[in-house]
Amino acid sequence: MVDMHVHLLSNRVKFERFYDKLAIMFFARRLGANPRRLLKNSYEEYVDTLIRLVRTSKSVKRIALFGIDDKIDESGKLLHQDNTVCASNEDVLAIYEKHPDIIIPFFSINPLRSDALELIEKYAPKGFKGAKFMQNYWEIDTNDEKFIPYYEKLKEKGLPALFHIGSESSLPSNRAYESLKMTELPLKLGVKVIAAHMALSYEPLKILRAFRRNPKYYPEEYFTLIEMLKTHDNLYADISAILTPVRAKVLRRLSREKEIHHKLLYASDYPVPFSVMLNSYDMPFLKRVKLVAQKNPFDRYAQAISEYFPRDSLIYTNYKNVLGV
């Protein structure tokens, strides 16, 4: 089984943000990490933990790993570089070269870079299997026709593009660029597109609605994505971070949307924290208790998902269609 959505953290990471400190305080051990070592040697402990968890997982044997490129302007000037999640392609490559049996590297190249096409040419032969977009952080309109050569290069190399679609809480995000509409141009050009997070968003002022399982409270783009998966042969969607409470509510309904299961990809969004006890899905209490006992977070996530998608589900093997393996 392949987890198609895992983040490498920056080698500068210090866990200084309030969000990060909360995550470490409440979730570090549940994410398989030692909080004290994570604070002292953040990057090294994160990488060591990640590799150990994958190698000891009973469910996940390989992970698609990527960083996130910096936010720049059209002249190439650096506008923002998040010290937690803006990991470099070179760091992804270094980990892949040490652990090629468990790592599937994706690059993250901001298409505003003047040498973006050259960078794709550089990393594709090194084993990189796709591109990670964070257009909502970069604040770019991915339907701008100036990016056509970028998409044509991805198509030429047979590389899928993974787009963040939906709400974002770990990075500064422009909601105007979180929309499913950001996939229109690459889809039109024939690029294999992965819409991450099932296009599930929430409005901060209506947060209570975000936890309700009644479909009338689902974001409209969720239903749009379901229909697009039926009509676009080159569109896929991943279920990354679907165990966060604002997304888990859709699991039962999604498990019954069998006509699009051949277009769904298993993914976790590690190290995004999640709770299996306090959640919006309809899982029985005793099953939640059993899940809590599972120490490896990759296995805990997989076991929770298997309550909705049995292990013979296509979602666990669809990665082969996307990666061409």
C-alpha positions in Angstrom: 0.0 0.0 0.0 1.3 3.5 -0.9 0.5 6.6 1.0 0.2 9.3 -1.7 0.5 12.4 0.4 3.3 12.8 3.0 5.2 16.0 3.8 8.9 16.5 4.4 9.5 19.4 6.8 12.1 22.1 6.3 15.6 21.4 7.5 15.3 24.8 9.3 12.2 23.7 11.3 12.2 24.8 14.9 8.5 24.3 15.8 8.2 27.9 16.9 4.7 28.6 15.6 1.8 28.3 18.0 0.2 25.7 15.7 3.3 23.6 15.8 3.7 23.8 19.5 0.2 22.7 20.1 0.7 19.8 17.7 3.8 18.7 19.5 2.2 19.1 23.0 -0.9 17.1 22.1 0.0 14.9 19.2 3.8 14.3 18.9 3.7 10.9 20.6 0.5 10.0 18.8 2.4 10.8 15.6 5.2 8.4 16.6 7.7 11.1 17.6 9.6 11.8 20.8 8.6 15.4 21.8 11.8 16.2 23.6 14.0 15.0 20.8 11.7 16.7 18.3 12.2 20.1 20.0 16.0 19.6 20.3 16.9 18.2 16.9 13.7 18.9 15.0 14.6 18.0 11.4 16.8 15.0 12.2 14.2 13.6 14.6 11.4 14.1 12.1 13.2 12.3 9.3 14.3 9.5 11.5 10.8 9.1 12.9 9.2 9.1 9.4 11.5 6.5 8.1 11.1 4.3 11.2 7.3 4.5 11.0 7.1 3.5 7.4 9.6 0.7 7.8 7.6 -0.7 10.8 4.2 -0.1 9.4 2.1 -3.2 8.7 0.0 -1.3 6.2 2.0 1.3 4.3 5.1 0.2 2.5 5.9 3.3 0.4 5.1 7.0 0.7 4.9 9.8 -1.9 7.1 12.5 -0.2 7.4 16.1 -1.0 8.3 19.6 0.3 6.7 22.9 -0.6 8.5 25.5 -2.7 8.8 29.1 -1.6 6.4 31.9 -2.3 8.0 34.3 -4.9 6.9 37.1 -7.2 7.2 37.1 -11.0 10.7 38.5 -10.8 11.8 35.6 -8.6 12.1 37.7 -5.4 11.5 35.7 -2.3 8.2 36.8 -0.6 7.9 34.1 2.1 9.6 30.9 3.1 7.8 29.0 5.8 10.4 27.5 8.2 8.2 24.5 9.0 6.9 23.1 5.7 9.0 24.8 2.9 11.3 21.8 2.4 13.6 21.6 -0.6 13.6 19.2 -3.5 17.3 18.5 -2.7 16.3 17.3 0.8 13.6 15.1 -0.7 16.2 13.7 -3.1 18.7 13.0 -0.4 16.1 10.9 1.6 15.0 9.1 -1.5 18.6 8.2 -2.4 19.0 6.7 1.1 15.7 4.9 1.1 14.6 4.2 -2.5 12.6 1.2 -1.5 10.1 3.2 0.5 10.2 6.8 -0.9 8.4 8.0 -4.0 9.7 11.6 -4.5 7.6 14.4 -5.8 9.1 17.8 -6.5 7.6 21.2 -5.6 8.5 23.9 -8.2 6.8 27.2 -8.1 5.8 27.8 -11.8 6.8 31.5 -11.4 10.4 30.4 -11.3 12.2 31.5 -14.4 14.0 28.1 -14.5 11.0 26.0 -13.7 11.2 24.0 -16.9 14.9 23.3 -16.4 14.2 22.2 -12.8 11.6 19.7 -14.1 14.2 18.4 -16.5 16.7 18.1 -13.7 14.5 16.2 -11.2 12.5 13.9 -13.5 15.5 11.7 -14.5 16.5 11.4 -10.8 13.3 9.5 -10.0 10.8 12.1 -9.1 7.3 10.9 -10.0 5.1 14.0 -9.7 4.7 17.7 -8.9 3.2 19.2 -5.7 1.3 22.5 -6.0 0.6 24.8 -3.2 -0.9 27.6 -5.3 -3.0 28.9 -2.4 0.2 29.6 -0.5 2.0 30.9 -3.6 -1.1 33.0 -4.5 -1.0 32.2 -8.1 -3.8 31.6 -10.6 -2.8 28.2 -12.0 -5.2 28.8 -15.0 -2.9 31.5 -16.2 -1.9 30.6 -19.8 1.7 31.6 -19.1 1.9 28.3 -17.2 1.0 26.2 -20.3 4.7 25.3 -21.0 5.0 24.0 -17.4 2.0 21.8 -17.8 3.1 20.6 -21.2 6.4 19.6 -19.7 4.6 17.6 -16.9 2.5 15.8 -19.6 5.6 15.1 -21.7 7.3 13.5 -18.7 4.2 11.7 -17.6 4.2 13.4 -14.2 1.0 14.0 -12.3 0.3 17.3 -10.6 -1.0 17.3 -7.0 -3.0 20.4 -6.1 -4.1 21.5 -2.7 -7.9 22.0 -2.9 -9.9 23.1 0.1 -9.2 24.8 3.4 -5.6 25.2 4.7 -4.6 25.8 8.3 -0.9 25.1 8.4 0.2 27.9 6.0 -0.9 31.4 5.0 -3.5 30.7 2.4 -5.5 32.8 -0.1 -9.0 31.2 -0.3 -9.4 32.5 -3.9 -6.8 29.9 -4.9 -8.1 27.0 -2.9 -10.8 26.3 -5.4 -11.3 23.3 -7.6 -11.3 25.7 -10.5 -7.5 25.9 -10.1 -7.3 22.5 -11.9 -9.1 23.6 -15.1 -6.2 24.4 -17.3 -3.9 21.4 -16.5 -6.9 19.1 -16.9 -7.7 20.7 -20.3 -4.1 20.2 -21.4 -4.2 16.5 -20.5 -2.1 16.5 -17.3 -3.0 13.9 -14.7 -4.3 16.0 -11.8 -4.8 14.9 -8.2 -7.2 17.1 -6.2 -6.1 16.7 -2.6 -8.3 16.6 0.4 -11.5 15.9 -1.5 -12.1 19.6 -2.0 -13.4 19.9 1.6 -13.4 23.4 3.0 -15.1 25.1 5.9 -16.0 28.7 6.7 -14.4 29.9 10.0 -17.6 31.7 10.9 -19.7 28.6 10.4 -17.3 26.1 12.1 -20.0 24.2 13.8 -21.5 23.2 10.5 -18.2 21.8 9.4 -18.6 18.9 11.9 -22.2 17.9 10.8 -22.6 14.7 8.8 -25.8 15.9 7.0 -24.8 16.3 3.3 -26.6 19.7 3.1 -23.7 21.0 5.2 -21.0 19.7 2.9 -19.2 22.3 0.8 -20.6 22.5 -2.8 -17.1 21.8 -4.3 -17.2 18.3 -2.7 -20.1 17.4 -4.9 -18.6 19.2 -7.9 -15.5 17.1 -7.5 -17.5 13.8 -7.4 -19.1 14.7 -10.7 -15.8 15.8 -12.3 -14.2 12.5 -11.3 -16.9 10.8 -13.4 -16.3 12.9 -16.5 -12.5 13.7 -16.5 -10.4 10.6 -17.2 -7.2 12.5 -16.1 -8.6 13.7 -12.7 -8.0 11.8 -9.4 -8.6 12.8 -5.8 -6.8 11.8 -2.7 -8.3 11.3 0.8 -5.4 13.0 2.6 -6.3 14.5 6.0 -9.8 13.1 5.8 -9.5 11.9 9.4 -9.5 15.5 10.6 -12.9 16.3 12.1 -14.0 18.8 9.5 -13.5 16.2 6.7 -14.2 12.8 8.4 -17.9 13.4 8.3 -18.0 12.5 4.6 -16.4 9.1 4.9 -19.6 7.0 5.0 -21.1 8.8 2.0 -17.8 8.6 0.1 -17.6 4.9 0.8 -20.9 4.5 -1.0 -19.9 6.5 -4.1 -18.5 3.4 -5.7 -18.7 4.7 -9.2 -15.7 7.0 -8.5 -13.6 4.6 -6.2 -11.3 3.9 -9.2 -10.4 7.6 -9.1 -9.6 7.8 -5.4 -6.1 7.6 -3.9 -5.2 6.5 -0.4 -3.3 9.3 1.4 -2.8 10.5 5.0 -1.2 14.0 4.9 1.3 13.0 7.6 2.3 14.8 9.9 -1.1 16.6 10.0 -2.5 15.5 13.4 -5.8 13.6 13.7 -8.0 12.1 16.4 -9.7 8.8 16.0 -11.8 9.2 19.2 -13.1 12.8 18.9 -14.2 12.8 15.3 -17.2 13.5 13.1 -17.4 10.1 11.5 -20.0 7.4 12.5 -17.6 4.8 13.8 -18.7 2.9 16.9 -17.1 3.8 20.2 -15.5 0.4 20.7 -13.8 0.5 17.3 -12.5 4.0 18.2 -11.0 2.6 21.4 -9.3 -0.2 19.4 -7.8 2.3 17.0 -6.4 4.4 19.8 -4.3 1.4 20.9 -2.5 1.3 17.5 0.8 3.1 18.1 2.0 3.6 14.5 0.1 6.5 13.0 0.3 5.2 9.5 -1.4 2.0 10.7 -3.9 3.8 12.8 -4.9 5.9 9.8 -5.1 2.9 7.5 -7.2 0.9 10.0 -9.6 3.8 10.4 -10.0 4.1 6.6 -10.5 0.3 6.2 -13.7 0.6 8.3 -15.1 2.5 5.3 -13.0 1.1 2.5 -12.2 -2.6 2.9 -8.7 -3.7 2.0 -9.7 -5.0 -1.4 -10.9 -1.5 -2.3 -9.4 0.1 -5.5 -8.3 3.2 -3.5 -5.3 1.2 -2.3 -4.0 0.3 -5.8 -5.1 3.3 -7.9 -1.7 4.9 -7.4 -0.5 2.5 -10.2 -2.6 4.3 -12.7 -1.3 7.7 -11.6 2.3 6.9 -11.3 2.5 4.5 -14.2 4.0 1.7 -12.2 
